[in-house]
Amino acid sequence: MKLTSIKLCNFRSFYGQTPEITIASGDYRNTTIIHGNNGAGKTSLLNAFTWVLYEKFTAAFAATEQLVNKRAISEAEENQAVECWVEVGWEHEGTRYRAKRNCRVYKNSTSIEATKTLLTVQFAGDDGKWGFSIEPAEEIINNILPASLHQYFFFDGERIEEIVRCDKKAEIAEATETFLGVKVIDLAIRHLKEAKKSLDNELAAIGDAETKKLLTAQTKLETAIEKINERQTEIKQELENQQTFKKDISNRLIELSAVTELQERRETLETQKRTNQEDLKKTKDALKKIISKQAYTVLLSDTNQKFREIINNLKQKGELKSGISKEFVNDLIESGRCICGADLKEGGHGYFHIKSLLKKTGSSSVEETAIRMGAQIDNLDQQANLFWENVNREQVRISQLRESISEIETELDKIQEMLRKDPNEDIRGLQKRLDEIEIKIDELNREQGANQQEISHLQSEIDVLVKQISKQKQNEERQALAQRRIIATQDAIERLIEVKNRQEKQFRLQLEKRVQEIFTEISVTPYIPKITEKYELILVENTTGIEATVAASTGENQILSLSFIASIIDKVREWSEKKKIMMVPDSSTFPIVMDSPFGSLDANSRRHIAQTIPKLANQLVVLVTKTQWRVEVEEEIIDRIGKEYVLIYYSSKPNCEQEFIEVGRERYPLIRQSPNGFEYTEIVEVERG
């Protein structure tokens, strides 16, 4: 999971829609810094990530029921809906996703009523259009980064030591097992055992369908599909209109001599992007076709080798002989005459000599079959090599196209930003209108995707109804099938248990070693981290020659916890690259979002952590106060900063004291007097020279 952005609307202290926060990524400048005073919304921002993705909050997040901004509620009329939402964007295995969770509150004369939250997840296809997956939104997110692991990547740094408390050891054990793939195997074994039990009771009779009721339900679903299709037609027309508006404004920009060249460059880039997206889709389809038709050849290498070994053994034993065949000798005996013209009478010398040849000859049919199969085996090996060449070629092409699209998008973003900041008001206005059109097109594409998903869902329900109407009892066949499934399930359970044992033995000690290396690098204490066989994370000392558990301080537990998380990311990335691990989430990329990670640590530990974490994490988002952004932290992280923001807190307190922070060469406000009597937070991007 590579985070790309987060945007909020009326979430806690953030009033209205905030500017989109872009999350830095890259091999080096992978760190995003967000400055803010206590109470300005740092913890709210951290919890915005966990709320939208998992509907969970950190322990320090007070009054979780009061998510909606107070000013927005106060300004709303009675019974008017006030919407609160957070949208997070990320990339995973080359696909872009956007998750949005929202809720509404209604204000009446006596109370404020809140609705249930709603989560939606969209993804961008190869053609750049947004749509919905048939998988549930929660399942999509959990397949990428499971909810059980979220606290190790989105955490309050001042309370991170809680993950190694005695009452938290079960959670850290579960997390470690999940990362190592052991948890996946355990779940698979458990599910297989449950499936085995259910298979024993699978012969419940299938009742006759109530045909009339099912047909009525089918008609209702078909009517719903017709209404959605009508809306799809409207959306298609609206998209065409928006594209026309976009073309008109683009032409007007071209007519403005100051930006003619820039606008023409943008149109060229957009055309290139569309072409690359179409090529990317075609290349992926080609790769799928290659795999579906040729992949079987790479699975036959062991079988091919066994065939060659069998043929060689037959030749060595003399059972597969070349030269005169048995069939030829038998023909001579039956004809009674040798090829030299001599008679072959039974009992004669010539007959005896020819008869003895039968023991030294082989069957021509067997030999011919072996030769023919050998040629086929050679051909299969050649096809396997060709398969890998074709796959590698298409994968290189996919990588090149993705890189090209990314470069084009970066250049397009720069052009748009230049037009937004152009001193000419007409140019800025036209670009603003283009931005609005793009947003509208994006919204229509999303609605179109949602409608298509709903049509697919309704059609699936219709298909089920059709099957139910014509369904008949097949108890005997189901019983036989259940027996076969029981045998296969028991075999799978035994094999998975063996895999689990090997996986535990291989990875646990390697992970423990990496934790020790990182902890030793950061901490000045002589303590040694250990991961027990139950995956419990502890500190031990060995000063007396006897290993004993240490009652670690808060600071030591913070370092231990950070060392554990950094080690997990580092080792899992290494194992996944070597294809040694079975993982549920994407094994190669993990983000870390930390709120106040340096508060309880001494200067030396802060410096070491600031050095270590950006190296090991694929992405790092750090939310810090002015006092936490001390010399040693800034010195170690500054070169890795890709994006930087300041949270400006508008205080409703009368005559509040303003506060500022120096970032780069600019002075940014941290606290300002509220102009309207409400407290709220504004997000400002830092421009470093």
C-alpha positions as CSV (number, residue, x, y, z in Angstrom):
1,M,0.0,0.0,0.0
2,K,1.5,3.3,-1.1
3,L,-0.5,6.3,0.3
4,T,-1.1,9.1,-2.2
5,S,-3.5,11.6,-0.5
6,I,-6.0,12.4,2.2
7,K,-8.8,14.9,2.1
8,L,-11.3,15.8,4.9
9,C,-14.7,17.6,5.1
10,N,-16.1,18.7,8.5
11,F,-14.1,16.1,10.3
12,R,-13.4,17.3,13.9
13,S,-11.5,20.6,13.8
14,F,-11.4,20.7,10.0
15,Y,-14.3,22.9,8.8
16,G,-15.6,22.4,5.3
17,Q,-13.5,20.7,2.6
18,T,-9.7,20.8,3.2
19,P,-7.1,21.1,0.4
20,E,-5.9,17.6,-0.6
21,I,-2.8,16.6,1.3
22,T,-0.4,14.8,-1.0
23,I,1.6,12.1,0.6
24,A,5.3,11.9,-0.4
25,S,6.7,8.8,-1.9
26,G,9.9,7.7,-3.6
27,D,13.1,5.9,-2.9
28,Y,14.6,8.8,-1.0
29,R,12.3,11.7,-0.4
30,N,9.6,9.5,1.1
31,T,8.8,11.6,4.2
32,T,5.8,13.9,4.8
33,I,6.0,16.3,7.7
34,I,2.9,17.9,9.2
35,H,3.6,20.6,11.9
36,G,0.9,21.6,14.4
37,N,0.4,22.6,18.0
38,N,-1.3,20.4,20.6
39,G,-5.0,20.7,19.9
40,A,-4.5,21.8,16.3
41,G,-5.7,18.5,14.8
42,K,-2.7,16.3,14.5
43,T,-4.4,13.4,16.3
44,S,-7.6,14.1,14.4
45,L,-5.6,13.7,11.1
46,L,-4.0,10.5,12.3
47,N,-7.4,9.1,13.2
48,A,-8.9,10.3,9.9
49,F,-6.7,7.6,8.3
50,T,-7.9,4.9,10.7
51,W,-11.5,6.0,10.6
52,V,-11.9,5.9,6.9
53,L,-10.0,2.6,6.4
54,Y,-11.1,0.7,9.5
55,E,-13.6,2.9,11.5
56,K,-11.2,2.7,14.4
57,F,-9.5,5.3,16.6
58,T,-6.4,5.6,18.8
59,A,-6.7,5.4,22.5
60,A,-6.0,9.1,23.0
61,F,-8.8,10.2,20.6
62,A,-11.3,11.8,22.9
63,A,-15.1,12.0,22.3
64,T,-15.1,9.8,19.2
65,E,-18.8,10.3,18.9
66,Q,-18.2,14.0,18.1
67,L,-16.7,13.5,14.7
68,V,-18.6,16.3,12.9
69,N,-17.2,19.8,13.0
70,K,-19.1,22.0,15.6
71,R,-19.1,25.1,13.4
72,A,-20.7,23.2,10.6
73,I,-23.4,21.9,12.9
74,S,-24.0,25.3,14.4
75,E,-24.4,26.9,11.0
76,A,-26.9,24.3,9.8
77,E,-30.6,24.8,9.9
78,E,-32.9,22.5,11.9
79,N,-33.2,19.1,10.3
80,Q,-30.6,20.0,7.7
81,A,-28.1,17.3,7.0
82,V,-24.5,18.1,7.9
83,E,-22.0,15.8,6.0
84,C,-18.7,14.7,7.4
85,W,-16.3,12.6,5.4
86,V,-12.7,11.6,4.8
87,E,-11.2,10.3,1.5
88,V,-7.9,8.5,1.4
89,G,-6.1,7.6,-1.9
90,W,-3.5,4.9,-2.3
91,E,-1.8,2.7,-4.9
92,H,-1.5,-1.1,-4.7
93,E,0.2,-3.3,-7.3
94,G,-0.1,-0.7,-10.0
95,T,-3.8,0.1,-9.3
96,R,-5.1,3.4,-7.8
97,Y,-7.7,3.3,-5.1
98,R,-9.8,5.9,-3.2
99,A,-11.7,5.0,0.0
100,K,-14.3,7.4,1.3
101,R,-16.2,7.1,4.6
102,N,-18.9,9.5,5.4
103,C,-21.6,10.1,8.0
104,R,-24.4,12.7,8.4
105,V,-25.8,14.4,11.5
106,Y,-29.2,16.2,11.8
107,K,-29.7,19.0,14.3
108,N,-33.1,19.4,15.9
109,S,-34.3,21.5,18.8
110,T,-33.3,19.0,21.5
111,S,-30.5,16.9,20.2
112,I,-28.2,16.0,17.3
113,E,-28.8,12.7,15.6
114,A,-26.1,10.9,13.6
115,T,-26.5,8.3,10.8
116,K,-24.4,5.2,10.4
117,T,-21.2,5.6,8.5
118,L,-20.9,4.5,4.9
119,L,-17.7,3.2,3.3
120,T,-17.1,3.1,-0.5
121,V,-13.9,2.1,-2.3
122,Q,-13.2,2.9,-6.0
123,F,-10.3,1.9,-8.2
124,A,-9.0,3.3,-11.5
125,G,-8.9,0.9,-14.4
126,D,-6.2,0.7,-17.0
127,D,-8.2,3.2,-19.1
128,G,-8.1,5.7,-16.2
129,K,-11.8,5.5,-15.5
130,W,-13.0,4.9,-11.9
131,G,-15.2,2.1,-11.0
132,F,-16.2,-0.2,-8.1
133,S,-15.1,-3.7,-7.4
134,I,-17.5,-6.6,-6.9
135,E,-15.7,-7.2,-3.6
136,P,-17.0,-5.5,-0.4
137,A,-15.1,-2.3,0.4
138,E,-13.9,-3.6,3.8
139,E,-12.6,-6.8,2.2
140,I,-10.6,-4.8,-0.4
141,I,-8.9,-2.8,2.3
142,N,-8.3,-5.8,4.6
143,N,-6.7,-7.8,1.7
144,I,-4.2,-5.0,1.3
145,L,-3.5,-4.1,4.9
146,P,-5.6,-6.1,7.5
147,A,-7.4,-4.2,10.2
148,S,-5.6,-6.3,12.9
149,L,-2.3,-4.7,11.8
150,H,-3.4,-1.1,11.4
151,Q,-2.1,0.0,14.8
152,Y,1.4,-0.8,13.8
153,F,1.4,1.6,10.9
154,F,-1.0,4.3,12.2
155,F,0.0,5.1,15.8
156,D,0.4,7.7,18.5
157,G,4.1,7.8,19.1
158,E,3.7,8.9,22.7
159,R,1.7,5.8,23.5
160,I,3.4,3.3,21.1
161,E,5.0,1.5,24.1
162,E,1.5,0.1,24.9
163,I,1.9,-2.5,22.2
164,V,4.5,-4.3,24.4
165,R,2.6,-4.1,27.7
166,C,1.7,-7.4,29.3
167,D,-2.0,-7.1,28.3
168,K,-1.0,-6.4,24.7
169,K,1.3,-9.4,24.1
170,A,-1.5,-11.4,22.5
171,E,-2.0,-8.6,20.0
172,I,1.7,-8.4,19.1
173,A,1.9,-12.1,18.8
174,E,-1.1,-12.1,16.4
175,A,0.5,-9.3,14.4
176,T,3.8,-11.1,14.1
177,E,2.1,-14.4,13.0
178,T,0.2,-12.4,10.4
179,F,3.3,-10.8,8.9
180,L,5.2,-14.1,8.8
181,G,2.3,-15.8,7.0
182,V,1.7,-18.1,10.0
183,K,-1.6,-16.4,10.8
184,V,-2.8,-17.0,7.3
185,I,-2.0,-20.7,7.6
186,D,-3.6,-20.9,11.0
187,L,-6.8,-19.3,9.6
188,A,-6.7,-21.7,6.7
189,I,-6.4,-24.7,8.9
190,R,-9.2,-23.5,11.2
191,H,-11.5,-22.8,8.2
192,L,-10.7,-26.2,6.7
193,K,-11.6,-27.9,10.0
194,E,-14.9,-26.0,10.1
195,A,-15.5,-26.9,6.5
196,K,-14.9,-30.5,7.2
197,K,-17.5,-30.5,10.0
198,S,-20.0,-28.7,7.8
199,L,-19.5,-31.2,5.0
200,D,-20.7,-34.0,7.3
201,N,-24.0,-32.2,7.6
202,E,-24.4,-31.0,4.1
203,L,-27.3,-33.2,3.1
204,A,-30.2,-31.0,4.1
205,A,-33.1,-31.3,1.7
206,I,-33.7,-28.6,-0.8
207,G,-37.3,-27.4,-0.6
208,D,-39.4,-26.7,-3.6
209,A,-39.3,-23.0,-4.7
210,E,-42.3,-20.8,-4.4
211,T,-42.4,-20.0,-8.1
212,K,-44.8,-17.1,-8.0
213,K,-42.9,-15.3,-5.3
214,L,-39.6,-15.8,-7.1
215,L,-41.0,-14.5,-10.4
216,T,-42.3,-11.4,-8.6
217,A,-38.9,-10.7,-7.1
218,Q,-37.3,-11.2,-10.5
219,T,-39.6,-8.7,-12.1
220,K,-38.9,-6.1,-9.4
221,L,-35.1,-6.5,-10.0
222,E,-35.5,-6.2,-13.7
223,T,-37.4,-2.9,-13.2
224,A,-34.7,-1.6,-11.0
225,I,-32.1,-2.4,-13.7
226,E,-34.1,-0.5,-16.3
227,K,-34.2,2.6,-14.1
228,I,-30.4,2.5,-13.6
229,N,-29.9,2.1,-17.3
230,E,-31.9,5.2,-17.9
231,R,-29.6,7.1,-15.5
232,Q,-26.6,5.6,-17.2
233,T,-27.8,7.1,-20.5
234,E,-28.2,10.5,-18.8
235,I,-24.7,10.2,-17.4
236,K,-23.2,9.3,-20.8
237,Q,-24.8,12.5,-22.3
238,E,-23.7,14.6,-19.4
239,L,-20.1,13.3,-19.8
240,E,-20.2,14.2,-23.5
241,N,-21.4,17.7,-22.5
242,Q,-18.6,18.1,-20.0
243,Q,-16.0,17.0,-22.5
244,T,-17.4,19.6,-24.9
245,F,-17.0,22.3,-22.3
246,K,-13.5,21.1,-21.5
247,K,-12.6,21.3,-25.2
248,D,-14.0,24.8,-25.6
249,I,-12.1,26.1,-22.6
250,S,-8.9,24.4,-23.8
251,N,-9.3,26.1,-27.1
252,R,-9.7,29.5,-25.4
253,L,-6.5,28.9,-23.4
254,I,-4.7,28.1,-26.7
255,E,-6.0,31.5,-28.0
256,L,-4.3,33.3,-25.2
257,S,-0.8,33.8,-26.5
258,A,0.8,33.9,-23.1
259,V,0.0,30.2,-22.5
260,T,-0.6,28.9,-26.1
261,E,2.5,26.7,-26.0
262,L,1.8,25.4,-22.5
263,Q,-1.8,24.5,-23.4
264,E,-0.8,22.8,-26.6
265,R,1.8,20.8,-24.6
266,R,-0.9,19.8,-22.1
267,E,-3.2,18.5,-24.9
268,T,-0.3,16.6,-26.4
269,L,0.4,15.0,-23.0
270,E,-3.2,14.1,-22.5
271,T,-3.3,12.4,-25.9
272,Q,-0.1,10.5,-25.0
273,K,-1.6,9.5,-21.7
274,R,-4.8,8.1,-23.3
275,T,-2.7,6.2,-25.8
276,N,-0.5,4.7,-23.1
277,Q,-3.5,3.7,-21.0
278,E,-5.0,1.9,-24.0
279,D,-1.6,0.2,-24.7
280,L,-1.3,-0.8,-21.1
281,K,-4.7,-2.5,-21.2
282,K,-3.9,-4.3,-24.4
283,T,-0.5,-5.4,-23.0
284,K,-2.1,-6.8,-19.8
285,D,-4.7,-8.6,-22.0
286,A,-1.8,-10.1,-24.0
287,L,0.0,-11.2,-20.8
288,K,-3.2,-12.9,-19.6
289,K,-3.6,-14.7,-23.0
290,I,0.0,-15.9,-22.9
291,I,-0.4,-17.2,-19.3
292,S,-3.7,-18.9,-20.1
293,K,-2.3,-20.7,-23.2
294,Q,1.3,-21.4,-22.4
295,A,1.8,-21.4,-18.6
296,Y,1.3,-25.2,-18.4
297,T,4.6,-25.8,-20.1
298,V,6.6,-24.5,-17.2
299,L,4.9,-27.0,-14.9
300,L,6.1,-30.0,-16.9
301,S,9.9,-29.6,-16.4
302,D,10.1,-32.3,-13.7
303,T,7.9,-34.7,-15.7
304,N,10.0,-34.1,-18.8
305,Q,13.2,-34.9,-16.9
306,K,11.6,-38.1,-15.4
307,F,10.7,-39.2,-19.0
308,R,14.3,-38.8,-20.1
309,E,15.6,-40.7,-17.1
310,I,13.2,-43.6,-17.9
311,I,14.3,-43.8,-21.5
312,N,18.0,-43.7,-20.5
313,N,17.4,-46.5,-18.0
314,L,15.7,-48.7,-20.6
315,K,18.6,-48.1,-23.0
316,Q,21.2,-49.0,-20.3
317,K,19.3,-52.2,-19.5
318,G,19.1,-53.1,-23.1
319,E,15.3,-53.1,-23.1
320,L,15.2,-50.3,-25.7
321,K,17.4,-51.4,-28.6
322,S,18.1,-49.8,-32.0
323,G,18.9,-51.7,-35.2
324,I,16.9,-54.8,-36.5
325,S,13.4,-54.9,-34.9
326,K,11.6,-58.0,-33.6
327,E,8.9,-57.5,-36.2
328,F,11.5,-57.8,-39.1
329,V,13.0,-61.0,-37.7
330,N,9.5,-62.6,-37.2
331,D,8.6,-61.8,-40.8
332,L,11.8,-63.6,-42.0
333,I,11.0,-66.7,-40.0
334,E,7.4,-66.8,-41.2
335,S,8.5,-66.4,-44.9
336,G,11.0,-69.2,-44.5
337,R,13.7,-67.4,-46.4
338,C,16.6,-65.1,-45.3
339,I,17.3,-61.8,-47.1
340,C,20.5,-63.5,-48.5
341,G,18.3,-66.1,-50.2
342,A,19.1,-69.0,-47.8
343,D,16.2,-71.3,-46.7
344,L,15.1,-71.0,-43.0
345,K,13.9,-74.5,-42.2
346,E,13.1,-75.3,-38.6
347,G,16.0,-77.1,-37.0
348,G,18.5,-75.9,-39.6
349,H,21.6,-73.8,-38.8
350,G,20.2,-70.6,-40.5
351,Y,16.9,-71.0,-38.7
352,F,18.7,-71.3,-35.3
353,H,20.9,-68.3,-36.0
354,I,17.9,-66.0,-37.0
355,K,15.8,-67.2,-34.1
356,S,18.6,-66.2,-31.6
357,L,18.4,-62.6,-33.0
358,L,15.0,-62.2,-31.3
359,K,16.7,-62.0,-27.9
360,K,18.9,-59.2,-29.1
361,T,16.4,-57.0,-30.9
362,G,13.8,-54.5,-29.6
363,S,10.3,-53.6,-30.7
364,S,10.2,-51.0,-33.5
365,S,6.9,-49.6,-32.2
366,V,8.3,-48.9,-28.7
367,E,11.4,-47.4,-30.2
368,E,9.5,-45.2,-32.6
369,T,7.2,-44.0,-29.8
370,A,10.2,-43.2,-27.6
371,I,11.7,-41.1,-30.4
372,R,8.5,-39.3,-31.1
373,M,7.8,-38.5,-27.5
374,G,11.4,-37.4,-27.0
375,A,10.9,-34.8,-29.8
376,Q,7.7,-33.7,-28.2
377,I,9.4,-33.3,-24.8
378,D,12.2,-31.2,-26.4
379,N,9.4,-29.1,-28.0
380,L,7.7,-28.6,-24.6
381,D,11.0,-27.4,-23.1
382,Q,11.4,-24.9,-25.9
383,Q,7.9,-23.7,-25.4
384,A,8.6,-23.2,-21.7
385,N,11.6,-21.0,-22.5
386,L,9.5,-19.1,-25.1
387,F,6.8,-18.6,-22.4
388,W,9.2,-16.9,-20.0
389,E,10.6,-14.7,-22.9
390,N,7.1,-13.6,-23.8
391,V,6.1,-13.0,-20.2
392,N,9.2,-11.0,-19.5
393,R,8.7,-9.0,-22.6
394,E,5.1,-8.1,-21.7
395,Q,6.0,-7.3,-18.1
396,V,8.8,-5.0,-19.2
397,R,6.3,-3.3,-21.5
398,I,3.8,-2.9,-18.7
399,S,6.5,-1.4,-16.4
400,Q,7.6,1.0,-19.2
401,L,4.0,2.1,-19.8
402,R,3.3,2.7,-16.1
403,E,6.4,4.7,-15.8
404,S,5.6,6.7,-18.9
405,I,2.0,7.4,-17.6
406,S,3.4,8.5,-14.2
407,E,5.9,10.9,-15.9
408,I,3.1,12.3,-18.1
409,E,0.8,12.8,-15.0
410,T,3.7,14.6,-13.2
411,E,4.2,17.0,-16.1
412,L,0.5,17.6,-16.4
413,D,0.3,18.4,-12.7
414,K,3.1,20.9,-13.1
415,I,1.3,22.6,-16.1
416,Q,-1.9,22.8,-14.2
417,E,-0.2,24.3,-11.2
418,M,1.5,26.9,-13.4
419,L,-1.8,27.9,-14.9
420,R,-3.5,28.1,-11.5
421,K,-0.8,30.5,-10.3
422,D,-0.6,32.5,-13.6
423,P,-0.7,36.3,-12.9
424,N,-3.3,36.7,-15.7
425,E,-6.7,36.6,-14.1
426,D,-8.3,35.2,-17.3
427,I,-5.9,32.3,-17.4
428,R,-6.4,31.5,-13.7
429,G,-10.2,31.7,-14.2
430,L,-10.1,29.3,-17.2
431,Q,-7.9,26.8,-15.4
432,K,-10.2,27.0,-12.4
433,R,-13.2,26.2,-14.7
434,L,-11.1,23.3,-16.2
435,D,-10.5,22.0,-12.6
436,E,-14.2,22.2,-11.9
437,I,-15.0,20.3,-15.1
438,E,-12.4,17.6,-14.3
439,I,-14.0,17.2,-10.8
440,K,-17.5,16.9,-12.4
441,I,-16.2,14.3,-15.0
442,D,-14.6,12.4,-12.1
443,E,-17.8,12.4,-10.1
444,L,-19.9,11.3,-13.2
445,N,-17.3,8.5,-13.9
446,R,-17.6,7.3,-10.3
447,E,-21.4,7.4,-10.4
448,Q,-21.3,5.5,-13.7
449,G,-19.1,2.9,-12.1
450,A,-21.3,2.6,-9.0
451,N,-24.4,2.2,-11.3
452,Q,-22.6,-0.5,-13.3
453,Q,-21.7,-2.3,-10.1
454,E,-25.3,-2.1,-8.9
455,I,-26.6,-3.5,-12.3
456,S,-24.1,-6.4,-12.0
457,H,-25.3,-7.0,-8.4
458,L,-29.0,-7.0,-9.4
459,Q,-28.3,-9.2,-12.4
460,S,-26.5,-11.7,-10.1
461,E,-29.6,-11.8,-7.9
462,I,-31.8,-12.4,-11.0
463,D,-29.5,-15.3,-12.0
464,V,-29.8,-16.8,-8.5
465,L,-33.6,-16.5,-8.8
466,V,-33.6,-18.2,-12.2
467,K,-31.6,-21.1,-10.8
468,Q,-33.9,-21.4,-7.8
469,I,-36.9,-21.6,-10.0
470,S,-35.5,-24.6,-12.0
471,K,-33.6,-26.2,-9.2
472,Q,-34.1,-29.9,-8.4
473,K,-33.0,-32.1,-5.6
474,Q,-29.7,-33.9,-6.2
475,N,-29.0,-35.4,-2.7
476,E,-27.1,-38.5,-3.9
477,E,-24.7,-36.5,-6.1
478,R,-24.1,-34.0,-3.3
479,Q,-23.4,-36.8,-0.8
480,A,-20.7,-38.3,-3.1
481,L,-19.2,-34.9,-3.6
482,A,-19.2,-34.2,0.1
483,Q,-17.2,-37.4,0.7
484,R,-14.6,-36.5,-1.9
485,R,-14.3,-33.0,-0.3
486,I,-13.8,-34.5,3.2
487,I,-10.9,-36.5,2.0
488,A,-9.3,-33.6,0.2
489,T,-9.9,-31.3,3.2
490,Q,-8.2,-33.6,5.6
491,D,-5.2,-34.0,3.3
492,A,-5.0,-30.1,2.9
493,I,-5.0,-29.7,6.8
494,E,-2.1,-32.1,7.2
495,R,0.0,-30.4,4.5
496,L,-0.7,-26.9,5.9
497,I,0.3,-28.0,9.4
498,E,3.7,-29.1,8.0
499,V,4.1,-25.8,6.1
500,K,3.3,-23.8,9.2
501,N,5.9,-25.6,11.3
502,R,8.6,-25.0,8.6
503,Q,7.6,-21.4,8.2
504,E,7.8,-20.6,12.0
505,K,11.2,-22.2,12.3
506,Q,12.7,-20.4,9.3
507,F,11.4,-16.8,9.9
508,R,11.0,-16.2,13.7
509,L,14.7,-16.2,14.5
510,Q,15.6,-14.1,11.5
511,L,13.1,-11.5,12.6
512,E,14.4,-11.6,16.1
513,K,17.9,-11.0,14.9
514,R,16.9,-7.9,12.9
515,V,15.0,-6.5,15.9
516,Q,18.1,-6.8,18.0
517,E,20.2,-5.1,15.4
518,I,17.9,-2.0,15.2
519,F,17.3,-1.8,18.9
520,T,21.1,-1.9,19.6
521,E,21.7,0.8,17.1
522,I,19.2,3.1,18.7
523,S,19.3,2.3,22.5
524,V,22.3,2.7,24.8
525,T,21.1,0.0,27.2
526,P,22.7,-3.5,27.2
527,Y,19.3,-5.1,26.9
528,I,18.5,-7.7,24.2
529,P,15.1,-8.0,22.5
530,K,13.7,-11.5,22.2
531,I,10.7,-13.0,20.3
532,T,9.5,-16.1,22.2
533,E,8.1,-19.2,20.5
534,K,4.6,-17.7,21.3
535,Y,5.8,-14.5,19.4
536,E,5.8,-12.4,22.5
537,L,8.2,-9.4,22.3
538,I,10.3,-9.0,25.5
539,L,13.6,-7.4,26.7
540,V,16.2,-9.5,28.5
541,E,19.6,-8.9,30.1
542,N,22.5,-11.2,30.7
543,T,24.8,-9.3,32.9
544,T,24.9,-12.1,35.6
545,G,25.3,-14.9,33.1
546,I,21.7,-15.8,33.5
547,E,19.1,-14.5,31.0
548,A,16.4,-12.5,32.8
549,T,13.4,-10.5,31.6
550,V,13.8,-6.7,32.1
551,A,11.1,-4.3,33.4
552,A,11.7,-1.8,30.7
553,S,11.0,2.0,31.0
554,T,8.5,3.9,28.9
555,G,11.3,5.2,26.7
556,E,12.9,1.7,26.2
557,N,9.5,0.2,25.3
558,Q,9.0,3.0,22.8
559,I,12.4,2.2,21.2
560,L,11.5,-1.6,21.3
561,S,8.2,-1.0,19.7
562,L,9.6,1.2,16.9
563,S,12.4,-1.4,16.4
564,F,9.9,-4.1,16.1
565,I,7.8,-2.3,13.4
566,A,10.9,-1.2,11.5
567,S,12.2,-4.8,11.6
568,I,8.9,-6.2,10.4
569,I,8.9,-3.9,7.4
570,D,12.5,-4.5,6.6
571,K,12.5,-8.3,6.8
572,V,9.1,-8.9,5.2
573,R,10.2,-6.7,2.3
574,E,13.3,-8.8,2.0
575,W,11.5,-12.1,2.2
576,S,8.8,-11.1,-0.2
577,E,11.4,-10.1,-2.8
578,K,12.9,-13.6,-2.4
579,K,9.4,-15.2,-2.7
580,K,9.9,-16.8,0.7
581,I,6.7,-15.7,2.4
582,M,3.0,-16.0,2.2
583,M,1.4,-12.7,3.0
584,V,-2.1,-11.3,3.0
585,P,-1.1,-7.6,2.5
586,D,1.2,-6.4,-0.3
587,S,4.6,-7.6,1.1
588,S,6.8,-5.0,-0.5
589,T,5.3,-1.6,0.5
590,F,4.2,-0.3,3.9
591,P,3.4,3.2,5.1
592,I,4.0,4.5,8.6
593,V,1.9,7.4,10.0
594,M,3.2,8.6,13.4
595,D,1.8,11.3,15.7
596,S,4.3,12.8,18.1
597,P,6.9,10.0,17.9
598,F,9.7,11.7,19.7
599,G,8.1,13.1,22.9
600,S,9.3,10.8,25.6
601,L,12.8,10.1,24.2
602,D,16.2,11.7,24.9
603,A,18.0,13.6,22.2
604,N,20.3,10.7,21.3
605,S,17.4,8.3,20.8
606,R,15.4,10.8,18.8
607,R,18.4,11.3,16.5
608,H,18.8,7.5,16.0
609,I,15.1,7.0,15.3
610,A,15.0,10.0,12.9
611,Q,17.9,8.3,11.1
612,T,16.5,4.8,11.0
613,I,12.7,5.0,10.3
614,P,12.9,6.9,7.0
615,K,15.4,4.3,5.7
616,L,13.3,1.3,6.5
617,A,9.7,2.6,5.9
618,N,8.6,2.9,2.3
619,Q,6.6,6.0,3.3
620,L,6.7,8.0,6.5
621,V,4.2,10.6,7.6
622,V,5.2,12.4,10.8
623,L,2.9,14.8,12.8
624,V,5.0,16.9,15.1
625,T,4.7,19.9,17.5
626,K,7.1,22.8,17.3
627,T,9.0,21.5,20.4
628,Q,9.3,17.9,19.0
629,W,10.8,19.3,15.7
630,R,14.0,19.8,17.5
631,V,17.5,20.3,16.0
632,E,18.5,16.7,15.9
633,V,15.2,15.5,14.4
634,E,15.2,18.2,11.7
635,E,18.8,17.6,10.8
636,E,18.3,13.9,10.2
637,I,15.0,14.1,8.3
638,I,15.2,17.3,6.3
639,D,16.9,15.8,3.3
640,R,14.2,13.1,3.1
641,I,11.2,15.5,3.1
642,G,9.1,15.2,0.0
643,K,6.0,17.1,1.2
644,E,5.4,19.4,4.2
645,Y,2.4,21.1,5.7
646,V,1.4,23.3,8.6
647,L,-1.8,23.1,10.6
648,I,-3.0,26.6,11.5
649,Y,-5.2,26.6,14.5
650,Y,-7.8,29.4,14.8
651,S,-8.6,29.8,18.5
652,S,-11.9,31.1,19.7
653,K,-10.3,32.2,23.0
654,P,-10.4,36.0,23.3
655,N,-7.1,37.8,22.8
656,C,-5.2,34.5,22.2
657,E,-1.5,34.7,21.9
658,Q,-0.4,34.0,18.3
659,E,2.5,31.6,17.6
660,F,4.7,31.0,14.6
661,I,7.1,28.4,13.3
662,E,10.1,28.9,11.0
663,V,10.2,26.3,8.2
664,G,12.8,26.6,5.6
665,R,13.2,30.4,5.0
666,E,9.5,31.1,5.7
667,R,7.5,32.0,8.8
668,Y,4.2,30.2,9.2
669,P,1.5,30.8,11.8
670,L,0.6,28.0,14.2
671,I,-2.1,29.8,16.2
672,R,-4.3,32.7,15.1
673,Q,-7.3,34.5,16.5
674,S,-10.6,33.1,15.1
675,P,-12.4,35.7,13.0
676,N,-15.8,34.1,13.7
677,G,-15.9,32.8,17.3
678,F,-15.4,29.2,16.2
679,E,-12.2,27.1,16.7
680,Y,-11.1,25.3,13.5
681,T,-7.9,24.2,11.7
682,E,-6.6,25.2,8.3
683,I,-4.1,23.2,6.3
684,V,-1.3,25.0,4.5
685,E,1.4,23.5,2.3
686,V,5.0,24.5,3.0
687,E,7.0,25.9,0.1
688,R,10.7,25.2,0.7
689,G,13.2,27.0,-1.4
